[in-house]
Amino acid sequence: MKKSILIFLHLGFWFCYSLLILLFFGMLANFNTGEKPPFKVIANLIFGTCYLPAFITFYSFYFILFPKFLLKNKIVKLCLYSVLVSVVASVIGTLTMNLIVPGATIRDGSVFIEIIIFIVFIAFIPGVVALVIRGFVAWYEDLKIKQELTQKNNAMEMALVKAQLDPHFLFNTLNNIDVIIQDNA
Protein backbone atom coordinates (compact mmCIF):
# COMPACT_ATOMS: atom_id res chain seq x y z
CA MET A 1 0.00 0.00 0.00
CA LYS A 2 1.28 3.45 -0.82
CA LYS A 3 2.70 5.58 1.98
CA SER A 4 0.33 8.41 1.13
CA ILE A 5 -2.68 6.15 1.68
CA LEU A 6 -1.25 4.94 5.00
CA ILE A 7 -0.66 8.51 6.13
CA PHE A 8 -4.20 9.38 5.06
CA LEU A 9 -5.57 6.44 7.10
CA HIS A 10 -3.66 7.55 10.20
CA LEU A 11 -4.64 11.19 9.82
CA GLY A 12 -8.24 10.18 9.20
CA PHE A 13 -8.28 8.12 12.37
CA TRP A 14 -6.84 10.93 14.49
CA PHE A 15 -9.26 13.42 12.96
CA CYS A 16 -12.26 11.20 13.77
CA TYR A 17 -10.87 10.50 17.25
CA SER A 18 -10.48 14.25 17.86
CA LEU A 19 -14.05 14.86 16.76
CA LEU A 20 -15.32 12.19 19.15
CA ILE A 21 -13.29 13.60 22.04
CA LEU A 22 -14.48 17.14 21.36
CA LEU A 23 -18.05 15.92 21.08
CA PHE A 24 -17.73 13.99 24.34
CA PHE A 25 -16.23 16.89 26.27
CA GLY A 26 -18.72 19.27 24.65
CA MET A 27 -21.56 17.13 25.98
CA LEU A 28 -19.94 17.11 29.42
CA ALA A 29 -19.66 20.90 29.34
CA ASN A 30 -23.42 21.17 28.76
CA PHE A 31 -24.10 19.13 31.90
CA ASN A 32 -21.69 21.20 34.00
CA THR A 33 -23.60 23.92 35.82
CA GLY A 34 -20.73 25.07 38.03
CA GLU A 35 -17.76 27.26 37.34
CA LYS A 36 -15.83 26.28 34.21
CA PRO A 37 -12.10 25.60 34.55
CA PRO A 38 -9.63 27.53 32.38
CA PHE A 39 -8.87 26.31 28.87
CA LYS A 40 -5.31 25.29 29.78
CA VAL A 41 -6.59 22.90 32.45
CA ILE A 42 -9.13 21.39 30.04
CA ALA A 43 -6.51 21.04 27.28
CA ASN A 44 -4.07 19.31 29.64
CA LEU A 45 -6.87 17.09 30.94
CA ILE A 46 -7.81 16.06 27.41
CA PHE A 47 -4.16 15.47 26.51
CA GLY A 48 -3.42 13.40 29.62
CA THR A 49 -6.60 11.33 29.64
CA CYS A 50 -7.34 10.96 25.94
CA TYR A 51 -4.56 11.70 23.51
CA LEU A 52 -1.39 10.48 25.19
CA PRO A 53 -2.78 7.05 26.22
CA ALA A 54 -4.51 6.69 22.84
CA PHE A 55 -1.29 7.56 21.00
CA ILE A 56 0.72 5.06 23.05
CA THR A 57 -1.78 2.23 22.61
CA PHE A 58 -2.48 2.94 18.94
CA TYR A 59 1.13 2.78 17.86
CA SER A 60 2.06 -0.01 20.30
CA PHE A 61 -0.74 -2.15 18.88
CA TYR A 62 0.08 -1.10 15.32
CA PHE A 63 3.86 -1.62 15.33
CA ILE A 64 4.47 -4.14 18.11
CA LEU A 65 1.48 -6.28 19.04
CA PHE A 66 0.10 -6.90 15.54
CA PRO A 67 3.28 -8.29 13.95
CA LYS A 68 4.52 -10.02 17.08
CA PHE A 69 1.32 -11.76 18.20
CA LEU A 70 -1.61 -11.43 15.79
CA LEU A 71 0.31 -12.45 12.67
CA LYS A 72 1.62 -15.48 14.54
CA ASN A 73 -1.86 -16.40 15.88
CA LYS A 74 -0.90 -15.92 19.52
CA ILE A 75 -4.30 -14.57 20.50
CA VAL A 76 -4.04 -15.17 24.27
CA LYS A 77 -0.72 -13.34 24.47
CA LEU A 78 -2.16 -10.58 22.30
CA CYS A 79 -5.06 -10.11 24.72
CA LEU A 80 -2.79 -10.10 27.77
CA TYR A 81 -0.28 -7.68 26.29
CA SER A 82 -3.02 -5.44 24.91
CA VAL A 83 -4.49 -5.03 28.40
CA LEU A 84 -1.00 -4.47 29.81
CA VAL A 85 -0.20 -1.81 27.19
CA SER A 86 -3.53 -0.08 27.85
CA VAL A 87 -2.91 -0.03 31.61
CA VAL A 88 0.64 1.27 31.20
CA ALA A 89 -0.53 3.94 28.76
CA SER A 90 -3.29 5.05 31.13
CA VAL A 91 -0.87 5.25 34.06
CA ILE A 92 1.55 7.30 31.93
CA GLY A 93 -1.29 9.57 30.82
CA THR A 94 -2.55 10.04 34.36
CA LEU A 95 0.89 10.74 35.77
CA THR A 96 1.60 13.18 32.92
CA MET A 97 -1.71 14.92 33.57
CA ASN A 98 -0.85 15.17 37.27
CA LEU A 99 2.54 16.68 36.45
CA ILE A 100 1.24 19.17 33.87
CA VAL A 101 -2.01 20.32 35.47
CA PRO A 102 -1.41 22.20 38.70
CA GLY A 103 -3.67 21.05 41.49
CA ALA A 104 -4.75 17.87 39.69
CA THR A 105 -2.82 15.62 42.01
CA ILE A 106 -4.94 12.67 43.03
CA ARG A 107 -4.33 11.75 46.62
CA ASP A 108 -7.15 9.24 47.05
CA GLY A 109 -6.09 5.77 45.88
CA SER A 110 -9.60 4.59 44.96
CA VAL A 111 -10.20 7.66 42.78
CA PHE A 112 -6.83 7.09 41.11
CA ILE A 113 -7.78 3.47 40.35
CA GLU A 114 -11.18 4.55 38.97
CA ILE A 115 -9.52 7.12 36.72
CA ILE A 116 -6.99 4.55 35.54
CA ILE A 117 -9.76 2.07 34.69
CA PHE A 118 -11.69 4.77 32.81
CA ILE A 119 -8.60 5.76 30.83
CA VAL A 120 -7.80 2.09 30.12
CA PHE A 121 -11.16 1.81 28.34
CA ILE A 122 -10.53 5.07 26.49
CA ALA A 123 -7.04 3.92 25.48
CA PHE A 124 -8.06 0.38 24.51
CA ILE A 125 -10.41 1.52 21.73
CA PRO A 126 -7.70 3.19 19.58
CA GLY A 127 -5.57 0.09 20.06
CA VAL A 128 -8.31 -2.11 18.63
CA VAL A 129 -8.76 0.34 15.75
CA ALA A 130 -4.99 0.13 15.13
CA LEU A 131 -5.25 -3.66 14.90
CA VAL A 132 -8.11 -3.32 12.41
CA ILE A 133 -6.21 -0.79 10.29
CA ARG A 134 -3.02 -2.86 10.34
CA GLY A 135 -5.04 -5.99 9.53
CA PHE A 136 -6.62 -4.22 6.58
CA VAL A 137 -3.22 -3.10 5.32
CA ALA A 138 -1.78 -6.63 5.70
CA TRP A 139 -4.83 -8.13 3.95
CA TYR A 140 -4.51 -5.67 1.09
CA GLU A 141 -0.80 -6.42 0.68
CA ASP A 142 -1.47 -10.17 0.71
CA LEU A 143 -4.21 -9.70 -1.87
CA LYS A 144 -1.83 -7.70 -4.06
CA ILE A 145 0.88 -10.37 -3.77
CA LYS A 146 -1.60 -13.14 -4.63
CA GLN A 147 -2.76 -11.19 -7.67
CA GLU A 148 0.84 -10.72 -8.85
CA LEU A 149 1.55 -14.44 -8.32
CA THR A 150 -1.58 -15.35 -10.29
CA GLN A 151 -0.48 -13.12 -13.17
CA LYS A 152 3.03 -14.64 -13.14
CA ASN A 153 1.53 -18.15 -13.02
CA ASN A 154 -0.69 -17.38 -16.01
CA ALA A 155 2.28 -15.99 -17.94
CA MET A 156 4.34 -19.10 -17.16
CA GLU A 157 1.51 -21.41 -18.23
CA MET A 158 1.15 -19.48 -21.50
CA ALA A 159 4.90 -19.75 -22.14
CA LEU A 160 4.75 -23.48 -21.42
CA VAL A 161 1.86 -23.96 -23.85
CA LYS A 162 3.73 -21.98 -26.51
CA ALA A 163 6.86 -24.06 -25.91
CA GLN A 164 4.84 -27.26 -26.36
CA LEU A 165 3.00 -25.91 -29.41
CA ASP A 166 6.09 -25.01 -31.46
CA PRO A 167 7.65 -28.53 -31.67
CA HIS A 168 4.27 -30.13 -32.39
CA PHE A 169 3.59 -27.62 -35.12
CA LEU A 170 6.99 -28.28 -36.71
CA PHE A 171 6.55 -32.06 -36.43
CA ASN A 172 3.02 -31.96 -37.90
CA THR A 173 4.15 -29.72 -40.79
CA LEU A 174 7.02 -32.08 -41.67
CA ASN A 175 4.67 -35.06 -41.41
CA ASN A 176 2.16 -33.39 -43.74
CA ILE A 177 4.92 -32.59 -46.29
CA ASP A 178 6.02 -36.23 -46.19
CA VAL A 179 2.45 -37.46 -46.82
CA ILE A 180 1.98 -35.02 -49.71
CA ILE A 181 5.30 -36.09 -51.29
CA GLN A 182 4.27 -39.78 -51.09
CA ASP A 183 0.89 -39.06 -52.73
CA ASN A 184 2.15 -36.84 -55.54
CA ALA A 185 5.83 -36.81 -56.16
C-alpha positions in Angstrom: 0.0 0.0 0.0 1.3 3.4 -0.8 2.7 5.6 2.0 0.3 8.4 1.1 -2.7 6.1 1.7 -1.3 4.9 5.0 -0.7 8.5 6.1 -4.2 9.4 5.1 -5.6 6.4 7.1 -3.7 7.6 10.2 -4.6 11.2 9.8 -8.2 10.2 9.2 -8.3 8.1 12.4 -6.8 10.9 14.5 -9.3 13.4 13.0 -12.3 11.2 13.8 -10.9 10.5 17.2 -10.5 14.2 17.9 -14.1 14.9 16.8 -15.3 12.2 19.1 -13.3 13.6 22.0 -14.5 17.1 21.4 -18.1 15.9 21.1 -17.7 14.0 24.3 -16.2 16.9 26.3 -18.7 19.3 24.6 -21.6 17.1 26.0 -19.9 17.1 29.4 -19.7 20.9 29.3 -23.4 21.2 28.8 -24.1 19.1 31.9 -21.7 21.2 34.0 -23.6 23.9 35.8 -20.7 25.1 38.0 -17.8 27.3 37.3 -15.8 26.3 34.2 -12.1 25.6 34.6 -9.6 27.5 32.4 -8.9 26.3 28.9 -5.3 25.3 29.8 -6.6 22.9 32.4 -9.1 21.4 30.0 -6.5 21.0 27.3 -4.1 19.3 29.6 -6.9 17.1 30.9 -7.8 16.1 27.4 -4.2 15.5 26.5 -3.4 13.4 29.6 -6.6 11.3 29.6 -7.3 11.0 25.9 -4.6 11.7 23.5 -1.4 10.5 25.2 -2.8 7.1 26.2 -4.5 6.7 22.8 -1.3 7.6 21.0 0.7 5.1 23.1 -1.8 2.2 22.6 -2.5 2.9 18.9 1.1 2.8 17.9 2.1 0.0 20.3 -0.7 -2.2 18.9 0.1 -1.1 15.3 3.9 -1.6 15.3 4.5 -4.1 18.1 1.5 -6.3 19.0 0.1 -6.9 15.5 3.3 -8.3 14.0 4.5 -10.0 17.1 1.3 -11.8 18.2 -1.6 -11.4 15.8 0.3 -12.5 12.7 1.6 -15.5 14.5 -1.9 -16.4 15.9 -0.9 -15.9 19.5 -4.3 -14.6 20.5 -4.0 -15.2 24.3 -0.7 -13.3 24.5 -2.2 -10.6 22.3 -5.1 -10.1 24.7 -2.8 -10.1 27.8 -0.3 -7.7 26.3 -3.0 -5.4 24.9 -4.5 -5.0 28.4 -1.0 -4.5 29.8 -0.2 -1.8 27.2 -3.5 -0.1 27.8 -2.9 0.0 31.6 0.6 1.3 31.2 -0.5 3.9 28.8 -3.3 5.0 31.1 -0.9 5.3 34.1 1.6 7.3 31.9 -1.3 9.6 30.8 -2.6 10.0 34.4 0.9 10.7 35.8 1.6 13.2 32.9 -1.7 14.9 33.6 -0.8 15.2 37.3 2.5 16.7 36.4 1.2 19.2 33.9 -2.0 20.3 35.5 -1.4 22.2 38.7 -3.7 21.1 41.5 -4.7 17.9 39.7 -2.8 15.6 42.0 -4.9 12.7 43.0 -4.3 11.7 46.6 -7.2 9.2 47.0 -6.1 5.8 45.9 -9.6 4.6 45.0 -10.2 7.7 42.8 -6.8 7.1 41.1 -7.8 3.5 40.4 -11.2 4.5 39.0 -9.5 7.1 36.7 -7.0 4.6 35.5 -9.8 2.1 34.7 -11.7 4.8 32.8 -8.6 5.8 30.8 -7.8 2.1 30.1 -11.2 1.8 28.3 -10.5 5.1 26.5 -7.0 3.9 25.5 -8.1 0.4 24.5 -10.4 1.5 21.7 -7.7 3.2 19.6 -5.6 0.1 20.1 -8.3 -2.1 18.6 -8.8 0.3 15.7 -5.0 0.1 15.1 -5.3 -3.7 14.9 -8.1 -3.3 12.4 -6.2 -0.8 10.3 -3.0 -2.9 10.3 -5.0 -6.0 9.5 -6.6 -4.2 6.6 -3.2 -3.1 5.3 -1.8 -6.6 5.7 -4.8 -8.1 4.0 -4.5 -5.7 1.1 -0.8 -6.4 0.7 -1.5 -10.2 0.7 -4.2 -9.7 -1.9 -1.8 -7.7 -4.1 0.9 -10.4 -3.8 -1.6 -13.1 -4.6 -2.8 -11.2 -7.7 0.8 -10.7 -8.9 1.5 -14.4 -8.3 -1.6 -15.4 -10.3 -0.5 -13.1 -13.2 3.0 -14.6 -13.1 1.5 -18.1 -13.0 -0.7 -17.4 -16.0 2.3 -16.0 -17.9 4.3 -19.1 -17.2 1.5 -21.4 -18.2 1.1 -19.5 -21.5 4.9 -19.8 -22.1 4.7 -23.5 -21.4 1.9 -24.0 -23.9 3.7 -22.0 -26.5 6.9 -24.1 -25.9 4.8 -27.3 -26.4 3.0 -25.9 -29.4 6.1 -25.0 -31.5 7.7 -28.5 -31.7 4.3 -30.1 -32.4 3.6 -27.6 -35.1 7.0 -28.3 -36.7 6.6 -32.1 -36.4 3.0 -32.0 -37.9 4.2 -29.7 -40.8 7.0 -32.1 -41.7 4.7 -35.1 -41.4 2.2 -33.4 -43.7 4.9 -32.6 -46.3 6.0 -36.2 -46.2 2.5 -37.5 -46.8 2.0 -35.0 -49.7 5.3 -36.1 -51.3 4.3 -39.8 -51.1 0.9 -39.1 -52.7 2.1 -36.8 -55.5 5.8 -36.8 -56.2 
